[in-house]
Amino acid sequence: MTDYRKTDEAIAALTPEQFRVTQQNGTERPGTGPLLNNKEPGIYVDIVSGEPLFASSDKYESGCGWPSFTKPIANVTELRDTSHGMIRTEVRSAYGDSHLGHVFEDGPLDRGGLRYCINSASLRFVPRAEMESLGYGAYLDQVEDVA
């Protein structure tokens, strides 16, 4: 198993927006994240720790303004969030402890009914063609083949 963890170097490399979202529980403005409309096959990993989080095969267009997924490909931490006068379930990376977004129960019923609403600023996309060489080969079976 790879050692996924938060390091001072990884934190120092974050943009101000990535730092605000992942380390200060921020939320990027809807419709502004660079990965929102990404349709390439691959996986999404924690921008801080590199731990695998979501597969492109589980990404869908929810219309909410943030990348949405039906399920994670690895363990994530879910916490009760009562900020902003709402009760929600926050999603954090298990090893890097980065704030990723929230999970809601309004996703596609035929795919489990969950919508993981995730900030682009918390993610790094790894294209399918690079997964093996970057150490993510174990997840290739969860990503659709290149057409």
Beta strands, then each sheet from edge to edge (+ up, - down):
strand 1: 42-46
strand 2: 52-55
strand 3: 59-60
strand 4: 68-69
strand 5: 76-81
strand 6: 88-93
strand 7: 99-104
strand 8: 115-118
strand 9: 123-127
sheet 1: 2+ 1- 9+
sheet 2: 3+ 4- 8+ 7- 6+ 5-
end
